[in-house]
Amino acid sequence: MRCMAARRGVNGALGAALYLAPAWTAIPQTLTAASLFPSPERFKAAELRICDAGNEALLAMWGRLGLTPEIYSDQQFAIWVSKPQR
């Protein structure tokens, strides 16, 4: 795997660079903006921002993989599959 990645000029698997890296970048950026010892109110707000950033990043990653979730109000869902971005 390492040899294959080196040939592609990537320091890891190509999938990690294409799909995982963009999703992961959003989370530390949001964490950096959060206070280390916030009040309970600010903690709740920061937690919601971090969860929202992670959720958006994950959905974007799924989209790049060709997966589109559809979530219904009765807690059921569907996942639509198409070709991934490459």
Secondary structure, 3 states (H helix, E strand, C coil): CHHHHHHHCCCCCHHHHHHHHHHHHHHHHHHHHCCCCCCHHHHHHHHHHHHHHHHHHHHHHHHHCCEEEEECCCCCEEEEECCCCC
